[in-house]
Amino acid sequence: MSFSLKTHEFVARAGVSVLDRVNPYIRLSEGHTPPIFAQAGRFFYEGGQVIEEAELPEWFTTQWASVNPEVKEEAGFEAKPKQERRRAS
């Protein structure tokens, strides 16, 4: 799946708009730097260019560490087992 800022996608069925897909994303930014989006288990710039994990800036990794694991999971990132969550807290 490619990056999309359209969080809700609808289709027409029998003349009625029906929710077809939800595309949650996480947006993080710092100062005047361009925001980085996390969606479907990948990282993107606003224009849709993929960012490899090794290329993420330090400010992002610091902020990413503070994002709730359940929110990360909603955005398509693998959740840590509950035991690891408790130890990390």
SEMARDO-647881 format. One record per atom (N, C-alpha, C): residue number from 0; atom name; residue in one letter; y, z, x; chain. Coordinates in nm, 2 decimals, decimal comma. Each point is the difference from the previous one (the first is absolute). Layout:
N
+------+------+------+--------+--------+--------+-------+
: resi : name : resn :      v :      w :      u : chain :
+------+------+------+--------+--------+--------+-------+
:  NUM :   CA :    A :      Y :      Z :      X :     A :
...
+------+------+------+--------+--------+--------+-------+
END
This chain:
89
+------+------+------+--------+--------+--------+-------+
: resi : name : resn :      v :      w :      u : chain :
+------+------+------+--------+--------+--------+-------+
:    0 :    N :    M :  -0,12 :   0,00 :   0,08 :     A :
:    0 :   CA :    M :   0,12 :   0,00 :  -0,08 :     A :
:    0 :    C :    M :   0,12 :   0,00 :   0,09 :     A :
:    1 :    N :    S :   0,10 :  -0,08 :  -0,04 :     A :
:    1 :   CA :    S :   0,13 :   0,00 :   0,08 :     A :
:    1 :    C :    S :   0,09 :   0,10 :  -0,06 :     A :
:    2 :    N :    F :   0,11 :   0,03 :   0,07 :     A :
:    2 :   CA :    F :   0,09 :   0,10 :  -0,04 :     A :
:    2 :    C :    F :   0,08 :  -0,04 :  -0,12 :     A :
:    3 :    N :    S :   0,02 :   0,09 :  -0,10 :     A :
:    3 :   CA :    S :   0,08 :  -0,03 :  -0,12 :     A :
:    3 :    C :    S :   0,08 :   0,12 :  -0,04 :     A :
:    4 :    N :    L :   0,13 :  -0,02 :  -0,02 :     A :
:    4 :   CA :    L :   0,09 :   0,10 :  -0,06 :     A :
:    4 :    C :    L :  -0,01 :   0,02 :  -0,15 :     A :
:    5 :    N :    K :  -0,08 :  -0,09 :  -0,06 :     A :
:    5 :   CA :    K :  -0,03 :   0,01 :  -0,14 :     A :
:    5 :    C :    K :  -0,11 :   0,10 :  -0,02 :     A :
:    6 :    N :    T :   0,04 :   0,12 :  -0,04 :     A :
:    6 :   CA :    T :  -0,10 :   0,10 :  -0,01 :     A :
:    6 :    C :    T :  -0,09 :  -0,01 :  -0,13 :     A :
:    7 :    N :    H :   0,05 :  -0,07 :  -0,10 :     A :
:    7 :   CA :    H :  -0,08 :  -0,03 :  -0,12 :     A :
:    7 :    C :    H :   0,00 :  -0,15 :  -0,03 :     A :
:    8 :    N :    E :  -0,12 :  -0,05 :  -0,01 :     A :
:    8 :   CA :    E :  -0,02 :  -0,14 :  -0,03 :     A :
:    8 :    C :    E :  -0,06 :  -0,01 :  -0,14 :     A :
:    9 :    N :    F :   0,06 :  -0,09 :  -0,08 :     A :
:    9 :   CA :    F :  -0,04 :  -0,01 :  -0,14 :     A :
:    9 :    C :    F :  -0,06 :  -0,15 :  -0,01 :     A :
:   10 :    N :    V :  -0,09 :  -0,01 :  -0,10 :     A :
:   10 :   CA :    V :  -0,05 :  -0,13 :  -0,04 :     A :
:   10 :    C :    V :   0,02 :  -0,01 :  -0,15 :     A :
:   11 :    N :    A :   0,01 :  -0,12 :  -0,05 :     A :
:   11 :   CA :    A :   0,00 :  -0,02 :  -0,15 :     A :
:   11 :    C :    A :  -0,14 :  -0,02 :  -0,05 :     A :
:   12 :    N :    R :  -0,03 :   0,08 :  -0,10 :     A :
:   12 :   CA :    R :  -0,13 :  -0,01 :  -0,07 :     A :
:   12 :    C :    R :   0,03 :   0,00 :  -0,15 :     A :
:   13 :    N :    A :  -0,04 :  -0,10 :  -0,06 :     A :
:   13 :   CA :    A :   0,02 :  -0,01 :  -0,15 :     A :
:   13 :    C :    A :   0,15 :   0,02 :  -0,03 :     A :
:   14 :    N :    G :   0,09 :  -0,06 :   0,08 :     A :
:   14 :   CA :    G :   0,14 :   0,01 :  -0,02 :     A :
:   14 :    C :    G :   0,06 :   0,14 :   0,03 :     A :
:   15 :    N :    V :  -0,07 :   0,09 :   0,06 :     A :
:   15 :   CA :    V :   0,05 :   0,13 :   0,03 :     A :
:   15 :    C :    V :  -0,01 :   0,02 :   0,15 :     A :
:   16 :    N :    S :   0,10 :   0,06 :   0,06 :     A :
:   16 :   CA :    S :   0,00 :   0,04 :   0,14 :     A :
:   16 :    C :    S :  -0,09 :   0,12 :   0,02 :     A :
:   17 :    N :    V :  -0,10 :  -0,01 :   0,09 :     A :
:   17 :   CA :    V :  -0,09 :   0,10 :   0,03 :     A :
:   17 :    C :    V :   0,00 :   0,03 :   0,15 :     A :
:   18 :    N :    L :   0,00 :   0,13 :   0,03 :     A :
:   18 :   CA :    L :   0,00 :   0,04 :   0,14 :     A :
:   18 :    C :    L :  -0,13 :  -0,05 :   0,07 :     A :
:   19 :    N :    D :   0,02 :  -0,08 :   0,10 :     A :
:   19 :   CA :    D :  -0,12 :  -0,06 :   0,07 :     A :
:   19 :    C :    D :  -0,03 :   0,08 :   0,13 :     A :
:   20 :    N :    R :   0,10 :   0,04 :   0,07 :     A :
:   20 :   CA :    R :  -0,02 :   0,06 :   0,13 :     A :
:   20 :    C :    R :   0,12 :   0,09 :   0,04 :     A :
:   21 :    N :    V :  -0,03 :   0,11 :   0,07 :     A :
:   21 :   CA :    V :   0,10 :   0,09 :   0,05 :     A :
:   21 :    C :    V :   0,00 :  -0,01 :   0,15 :     A :
:   22 :    N :    N :   0,11 :  -0,02 :   0,07 :     A :
:   22 :   CA :    N :   0,01 :  -0,02 :   0,14 :     A :
:   22 :    C :    N :   0,09 :   0,11 :   0,06 :     A :
:   23 :    N :    P :  -0,05 :   0,12 :   0,01 :     A :
:   23 :   CA :    P :   0,08 :   0,11 :   0,05 :     A :
:   23 :    C :    P :   0,03 :  -0,02 :   0,15 :     A :
:   24 :    N :    Y :   0,12 :   0,04 :   0,04 :     A :
:   24 :   CA :    Y :   0,03 :  -0,01 :   0,15 :     A :
:   24 :    C :    Y :   0,08 :   0,12 :   0,03 :     A :
:   25 :    N :    I :   0,01 :   0,03 :   0,13 :     A :
:   25 :   CA :    I :   0,08 :   0,11 :   0,06 :     A :
:   25 :    C :    I :   0,10 :  -0,07 :   0,09 :     A :
:   26 :    N :    R :   0,13 :   0,04 :  -0,02 :     A :
:   26 :   CA :    R :   0,11 :  -0,05 :   0,08 :     A :
:   26 :    C :    R :   0,06 :   0,11 :   0,09 :     A :
:   27 :    N :    L :   0,00 :  -0,02 :   0,13 :     A :
:   27 :   CA :    L :   0,06 :   0,10 :   0,09 :     A :
:   27 :    C :    L :   0,10 :  -0,07 :   0,09 :     A :
:   28 :    N :    S :   0,11 :   0,07 :   0,02 :     A :
:   28 :   CA :    S :   0,10 :  -0,05 :   0,09 :     A :
:   28 :    C :    S :   0,08 :   0,11 :   0,07 :     A :
:   29 :    N :    E :   0,07 :  -0,04 :   0,10 :     A :
:   29 :   CA :    E :   0,08 :   0,11 :   0,07 :     A :
:   29 :    C :    E :   0,13 :  -0,07 :   0,05 :     A :
:   30 :    N :    G :   0,11 :   0,07 :  -0,03 :     A :
:   30 :   CA :    G :   0,13 :  -0,06 :   0,04 :     A :
:   30 :    C :    G :   0,02 :  -0,14 :  -0,05 :     A :
:   31 :    N :    H :   0,04 :  -0,08 :   0,09 :     A :
:   31 :   CA :    H :   0,03 :  -0,14 :  -0,03 :     A :
:   31 :    C :    H :  -0,11 :  -0,10 :   0,04 :     A :
:   32 :    N :    T :  -0,12 :   0,06 :   0,03 :     A :
:   32 :   CA :    T :  -0,11 :  -0,09 :   0,03 :     A :
:   32 :    C :    T :  -0,06 :  -0,06 :  -0,12 :     A :
:   33 :    N :    P :  -0,06 :  -0,12 :   0,01 :     A :
:   33 :   CA :    P :  -0,06 :  -0,06 :  -0,12 :     A :
:   33 :    C :    P :  -0,11 :   0,09 :  -0,06 :     A :
:   34 :    N :    P :  -0,02 :   0,01 :  -0,13 :     A :
:   34 :   CA :    P :  -0,11 :   0,08 :  -0,05 :     A :
:   34 :    C :    P :  -0,13 :  -0,06 :   0,03 :     A :
:   35 :    N :    I :  -0,10 :   0,08 :   0,00 :     A :
:   35 :   CA :    I :  -0,14 :  -0,04 :   0,02 :     A :
:   35 :    C :    I :  -0,07 :   0,04 :  -0,13 :     A :
:   36 :    N :    F :  -0,08 :  -0,09 :  -0,05 :     A :
:   36 :   CA :    F :  -0,08 :   0,02 :  -0,12 :     A :
:   36 :    C :    F :  -0,15 :   0,02 :   0,03 :     A :
:   37 :    N :    A :  -0,06 :   0,08 :  -0,07 :     A :
:   37 :   CA :    A :  -0,15 :   0,02 :   0,01 :     A :
:   37 :    C :    A :  -0,06 :  -0,04 :  -0,14 :     A :
:   38 :    N :    Q :  -0,09 :  -0,09 :   0,00 :     A :
:   38 :   CA :    Q :  -0,06 :  -0,05 :  -0,12 :     A :
:   38 :    C :    Q :  -0,14 :  -0,06 :   0,03 :     A :
:   39 :    N :    A :  -0,09 :   0,03 :  -0,09 :     A :
:   39 :   CA :    A :  -0,14 :  -0,06 :   0,01 :     A :
:   39 :    C :    A :  -0,06 :   0,02 :   0,14 :     A :
:   40 :    N :    G :   0,03 :   0,12 :   0,06 :     A :
:   40 :   CA :    G :  -0,06 :   0,04 :   0,12 :     A :
:   40 :    C :    G :   0,06 :  -0,07 :   0,13 :     A :
:   41 :    N :    R :   0,12 :  -0,07 :  -0,02 :     A :
:   41 :   CA :    R :   0,06 :  -0,06 :   0,11 :     A :
:   41 :    C :    R :   0,15 :   0,03 :   0,00 :     A :
:   42 :    N :    F :   0,07 :  -0,03 :   0,11 :     A :
:   42 :   CA :    F :   0,14 :   0,03 :   0,02 :     A :
:   42 :    C :    F :   0,08 :  -0,14 :   0,01 :     A :
:   43 :    N :    F :   0,12 :   0,00 :  -0,06 :     A :
:   43 :   CA :    F :   0,07 :  -0,12 :  -0,02 :     A :
:   43 :    C :    F :   0,15 :   0,03 :   0,02 :     A :
:   44 :    N :    Y :   0,07 :  -0,11 :   0,05 :     A :
:   44 :   CA :    Y :   0,15 :   0,00 :  -0,01 :     A :
:   44 :    C :    Y :   0,03 :  -0,05 :  -0,14 :     A :
:   45 :    N :    E :   0,12 :   0,01 :  -0,04 :     A :
:   45 :   CA :    E :   0,05 :  -0,04 :  -0,13 :     A :
:   45 :    C :    E :  -0,03 :  -0,14 :  -0,03 :     A :
:   46 :    N :    G :   0,00 :  -0,09 :   0,10 :     A :
:   46 :   CA :    G :  -0,02 :  -0,14 :  -0,02 :     A :
:   46 :    C :    G :  -0,15 :  -0,04 :  -0,01 :     A :
:   47 :    N :    G :  -0,09 :   0,10 :   0,01 :     A :
:   47 :   CA :    G :  -0,14 :  -0,02 :  -0,01 :     A :
:   47 :    C :    G :  -0,08 :  -0,02 :   0,13 :     A :
:   48 :    N :    Q :   0,07 :   0,01 :   0,11 :     A :
:   48 :   CA :    Q :  -0,07 :  -0,01 :   0,13 :     A :
:   48 :    C :    Q :  -0,08 :   0,12 :   0,02 :     A :
:   49 :    N :    V :  -0,12 :  -0,02 :   0,04 :     A :
:   49 :   CA :    V :  -0,09 :   0,11 :   0,03 :     A :
:   49 :    C :    V :   0,03 :   0,07 :   0,13 :     A :
:   50 :    N :    I :  -0,01 :   0,13 :   0,00 :     A :
:   50 :   CA :    I :   0,03 :   0,08 :   0,13 :     A :
:   50 :    C :    I :  -0,13 :   0,06 :   0,04 :     A :
:   51 :    N :    E :  -0,05 :  -0,02 :   0,12 :     A :
:   51 :   CA :    E :  -0,12 :   0,06 :   0,04 :     A :
:   51 :    C :    E :   0,03 :   0,15 :   0,03 :     A :
:   52 :    N :    E :  -0,10 :   0,09 :  -0,02 :     A :
:   52 :   CA :    E :   0,02 :   0,14 :   0,02 :     A :
:   52 :    C :    E :   0,06 :   0,03 :   0,14 :     A :
:   53 :    N :    A :  -0,05 :  -0,07 :   0,10 :     A :
:   53 :   CA :    A :   0,04 :   0,03 :   0,14 :     A :
:   53 :    C :    A :   0,15 :  -0,04 :   0,02 :     A :
:   54 :    N :    E :   0,06 :  -0,08 :  -0,09 :     A :
:   54 :   CA :    E :   0,14 :  -0,04 :   0,01 :     A :
:   54 :    C :    E :   0,09 :   0,08 :  -0,08 :     A :
:   55 :    N :    L :  -0,05 :   0,10 :  -0,08 :     A :
:   55 :   CA :    L :   0,09 :   0,09 :  -0,08 :     A :
:   55 :    C :    L :   0,09 :   0,08 :   0,09 :     A :
:   56 :    N :    P :   0,13 :   0,02 :  -0,04 :     A :
:   56 :   CA :    P :   0,09 :   0,08 :   0,08 :     A :
:   56 :    C :    P :  -0,03 :   0,15 :  -0,01 :     A :
:   57 :    N :    E :   0,04 :   0,07 :   0,10 :     A :
:   57 :   CA :    E :  -0,03 :   0,15 :   0,00 :     A :
:   57 :    C :    E :   0,06 :   0,07 :  -0,13 :     A :
:   58 :    N :    W :   0,12 :  -0,04 :  -0,04 :     A :
:   58 :   CA :    W :   0,05 :   0,07 :  -0,12 :     A :
:   58 :    C :    W :  -0,09 :  -0,02 :  -0,12 :     A :
:   59 :    N :    F :  -0,06 :  -0,12 :  -0,01 :     A :
:   59 :   CA :    F :  -0,09 :  -0,03 :  -0,11 :     A :
:   59 :    C :    F :  -0,12 :   0,09 :   0,00 :     A :
:   60 :    N :    T :  -0,07 :   0,01 :   0,12 :     A :
:   60 :   CA :    T :  -0,12 :   0,08 :   0,01 :     A :
:   60 :    C :    T :   0,03 :   0,15 :  -0,03 :     A :
:   61 :    N :    T :   0,12 :   0,05 :   0,04 :     A :
:   61 :   CA :    T :   0,04 :   0,13 :  -0,03 :     A :
:   61 :    C :    T :   0,01 :   0,02 :  -0,15 :     A :
:   62 :    N :    Q :   0,07 :  -0,09 :  -0,07 :     A :
:   62 :   CA :    Q :   0,02 :   0,01 :  -0,15 :     A :
:   62 :    C :    Q :  -0,13 :  -0,02 :  -0,07 :     A :
:   63 :    N :    W :  -0,08 :  -0,09 :   0,05 :     A :
:   63 :   CA :    W :  -0,13 :  -0,03 :  -0,07 :     A :
:   63 :    C :    W :  -0,09 :   0,12 :   0,00 :     A :
:   64 :    N :    A :   0,01 :   0,08 :   0,11 :     A :
:   64 :   CA :    A :  -0,09 :   0,12 :   0,01 :     A :
:   64 :    C :    A :   0,04 :   0,10 :  -0,12 :     A :
:   65 :    N :    S :   0,12 :  -0,01 :  -0,05 :     A :
:   65 :   CA :    S :   0,04 :   0,10 :  -0,10 :     A :
:   65 :    C :    S :  -0,02 :  -0,05 :  -0,14 :     A :
:   66 :    N :    V :  -0,05 :  -0,12 :  -0,02 :     A :
:   66 :   CA :    V :  -0,03 :  -0,06 :  -0,13 :     A :
:   66 :    C :    V :  -0,13 :   0,06 :  -0,05 :     A :
:   67 :    N :    N :   0,00 :   0,05 :  -0,13 :     A :
:   67 :   CA :    N :  -0,11 :   0,06 :  -0,06 :     A :
:   67 :    C :    N :  -0,12 :  -0,10 :   0,00 :     A :
:   68 :    N :    P :  -0,12 :   0,05 :   0,04 :     A :
:   68 :   CA :    P :  -0,12 :  -0,08 :   0,01 :     A :
:   68 :    C :    P :  -0,04 :  -0,07 :  -0,13 :     A :
:   69 :    N :    E :   0,03 :   0,06 :  -0,11 :     A :
:   69 :   CA :    E :  -0,03 :  -0,06 :  -0,13 :     A :
:   69 :    C :    E :   0,09 :  -0,11 :  -0,03 :     A :
:   70 :    N :    V :   0,13 :   0,00 :   0,05 :     A :
:   70 :   CA :    V :   0,09 :  -0,11 :  -0,02 :     A :
:   70 :    C :    V :  -0,05 :  -0,11 :   0,09 :     A :
:   71 :    N :    K :  -0,04 :   0,03 :   0,12 :     A :
:   71 :   CA :    K :  -0,05 :  -0,11 :   0,09 :     A :
:   71 :    C :    K :  -0,12 :  -0,07 :  -0,06 :     A :
:   72 :    N :    E :  -0,09 :   0,08 :  -0,06 :     A :
:   72 :   CA :    E :  -0,11 :  -0,06 :  -0,07 :     A :
:   72 :    C :    E :   0,03 :  -0,09 :  -0,11 :     A :
:   73 :    N :    E :   0,10 :   0,04 :  -0,08 :     A :
:   73 :   CA :    E :   0,05 :  -0,09 :  -0,11 :     A :
:   73 :    C :    E :   0,05 :  -0,13 :   0,06 :     A :
:   74 :    N :    A :   0,06 :   0,00 :   0,12 :     A :
:   74 :   CA :    A :   0,05 :  -0,12 :   0,06 :     A :
:   74 :    C :    A :  -0,10 :  -0,08 :   0,08 :     A :
:   75 :    N :    G :  -0,13 :   0,04 :  -0,02 :     A :
:   75 :   CA :    G :  -0,11 :  -0,07 :   0,06 :     A :
:   75 :    C :    G :  -0,05 :   0,04 :   0,14 :     A :
:   76 :    N :    F :   0,04 :   0,12 :   0,04 :     A :
:   76 :   CA :    F :  -0,04 :   0,05 :   0,13 :     A :
:   76 :    C :    F :  -0,11 :   0,10 :  -0,02 :     A :
:   77 :    N :    E :  -0,10 :   0,00 :   0,09 :     A :
:   77 :   CA :    E :  -0,12 :   0,09 :  -0,02 :     A :
:   77 :    C :    E :   0,05 :   0,14 :   0,01 :     A :
:   78 :    N :    A :  -0,05 :   0,08 :  -0,10 :     A :
:   78 :   CA :    A :   0,03 :   0,14 :   0,00 :     A :
:   78 :    C :    A :  -0,09 :   0,08 :   0,09 :     A :
:   79 :    N :    K :   0,05 :   0,10 :   0,06 :     A :
:   79 :   CA :    K :  -0,08 :   0,09 :   0,08 :     A :
:   79 :    C :    K :  -0,09 :   0,08 :  -0,09 :     A :
:   80 :    N :    P :  -0,12 :   0,04 :   0,04 :     A :
:   80 :   CA :    P :  -0,08 :   0,09 :  -0,08 :     A :
:   80 :    C :    P :   0,07 :   0,13 :  -0,02 :     A :
:   81 :    N :    K :  -0,02 :   0,06 :  -0,12 :     A :
:   81 :   CA :    K :   0,07 :   0,12 :  -0,04 :     A :
:   81 :    C :    K :  -0,01 :   0,11 :   0,11 :     A :
:   82 :    N :    Q :  -0,11 :   0,01 :   0,07 :     A :
:   82 :   CA :    Q :  -0,01 :   0,10 :   0,10 :     A :
:   82 :    C :    Q :   0,10 :  -0,02 :   0,11 :     A :
:   83 :    N :    E :   0,02 :  -0,12 :   0,04 :     A :
:   83 :   CA :    E :   0,10 :  -0,04 :   0,11 :     A :
:   83 :    C :    E :   0,14 :   0,03 :  -0,05 :     A :
:   84 :    N :    R :   0,03 :  -0,03 :  -0,13 :     A :
:   84 :   CA :    R :   0,13 :   0,03 :  -0,06 :     A :
:   84 :    C :    R :   0,03 :   0,15 :   0,02 :     A :
:   85 :    N :    R :  -0,09 :   0,08 :  -0,04 :     A :
:   85 :   CA :    R :   0,02 :   0,15 :   0,01 :     A :
:   85 :    C :    R :   0,03 :   0,04 :   0,14 :     A :
:   86 :    N :    R :  -0,08 :  -0,05 :   0,10 :     A :
:   86 :   CA :    R :   0,02 :   0,04 :   0,14 :     A :
:   86 :    C :    R :   0,14 :  -0,05 :   0,05 :     A :
:   87 :    N :    A :   0,04 :  -0,11 :  -0,05 :     A :
:   87 :   CA :    A :   0,13 :  -0,06 :   0,05 :     A :
:   87 :    C :    A :   0,12 :   0,08 :  -0,06 :     A :
:   88 :    N :    S :  -0,02 :   0,07 :  -0,11 :     A :
:   88 :   CA :    S :   0,11 :   0,07 :  -0,07 :     A :
:   88 :    C :    S :   0,04 :   0,12 :   0,08 :     A :
+------+------+------+--------+--------+--------+-------+
END
